[in-house]
Amino acid sequence: MAVFKMRGSLLPLCFLSLLCLLSGSSVTAQGTFNWASYYGNHMVLQQGPHRAVLWGYGEVGATVNVSAWGAATDGFYSTTVYEGYDGRGVWKVTLQPTAWGGPYQFQGVHDNQGMLQWILLKDVMFGDVWVCSGQSNMEFTVRQAFNASYAIAEAADFPDIRLFTADLVQSDKPLYDLDKILQPWSVASSDSVGGAAWKYFSAVCWFYGRDLYNHLGYPIGLVATSWGGTPVEAWSSPTALNKCNITNSHEESEDLQYAGPEVGGPSGHSVLWNAMVHPLLNMTITGAIWYQGEANTGHPDTYSCSFPGMIDSWRKEWYMGSGGQTDPYFPFGFVQLSTTGKPSDTGMGFPAIRWHQTADYGYVPNPAMPNVFMAVAVDLPDAKSPFGSIHPRDKQDVASRLVLAARAVAYGETDVMFHGPRPVSVSVDASTKNIDWIYPKEMNITVKSKDGFEVCCSKDLSQCDMTSKEWAPVPIVSSTSYSITLQLSQDCWEDVTYIRYLWKQWPCDFQECAVYSAENDLPEPPFFGCMLEPDKKPPC
């Protein structure tokens, strides 16, 4: 850092710019003038119509002038350093909406009664910024995924994708900046994408960003902040947990086949919200994607409140933290849980979490989860994964399904068929004891297996809850391009009230569940509901 002392006047910005370029410095010592920790060379700032935020530290009362120059337009912004929550001097400027592109450079000049300091950001792009969070299946790196060598080798072909990874930190109180950084902002390359296992870069995050870039054609910034073996409560704000009446920490989960940094992940309420999400709230973003839930399978009942509540809280807090620049209903995507163990396992935690991930609707977006999209992964098991079956290596299909849904929900493409088949009506034929399950004709379904559907022959929901053993399989006996026929195998058709689909920890082999859309090869998601009113939530 260079310091210039000129009482009563400023050195010309062009002179300071030249010195900045010669030195190449962009970060100064803690406690003086600098950018926030997660701002750096090669980063992506959010493009218009949103306004990106730049912020950092300085001496309280000093003036900070920020100038921008680069691809299309120059800009100048001025502000005063104020005392932040932790007592440090903080400054913040909100940029004018900037179209995608770059590179840009940003110079900050700090004037404290004539004592000048400067800092510089170089090679900054404008595009869409996505946050990627969750537990180990989000932490799982490109190097661990299928076809890793090819994916890592081609990474250099995407220099407009920029990567950042937060390090593992927990805190009992909200932090206002990241305490540790694992991977500073980096241009996509074999090194930045192909880091060590469980380090960087997140496979789901990378493949999502790569596929988005291939479709959109402009810069993408990816911010990875995840920690294996962690429950949703650790990532939720106290306000969100209080709304769900969640007061006790849970440390148990089902007997899962972990291989990796799962054991020992923090489970304390809000400790990762405090340390790995809250510090990022000043940054304007497009949206977030999420892969988590395994650590909640031992106590799934509250997830239908805690997960939608976490999304709502993140949206509200990000809107406020960015000064209203991040959309208060920003798009949020998630991966519906895959599998673990083996096909014969009878655990009910996974199917319950899959259902609760949708707030018990079975699909998204829905009234409780607007502007939310998901990738179904129940048909992507990996029994031979060296990282444990709970960590399937096929992250490419997961990401491509997320991107397809994001195109429709986040980017408003109306001609995208982004989900698998969902029933629109059901009828029971008393004479044949058949159940006709009807889909939209435009879905054009294909049937790969006869198994997966079950019915409960009781009008009492307590006898037909999610974990009850009173369920009987009903095989598919025939199908058309928009319907399937299920055959009741026992004499209970008069009392059939509830039906469910894919309600097992491991319901099918790889991409071999029963019903898919022939239009996009996406599976019908798991279902639990009323026989004759599939859109109605139980009790029927």
Disulfide bonds with the S-S distance in Angstrom:
Cys132-Cys205 2.10
Cys244-Cys305 2.00
Cys456-Cys464 2.02
Cys457-Cys492 1.82
Cys508-Cys513 1.99
Cys530-Cys540 2.06
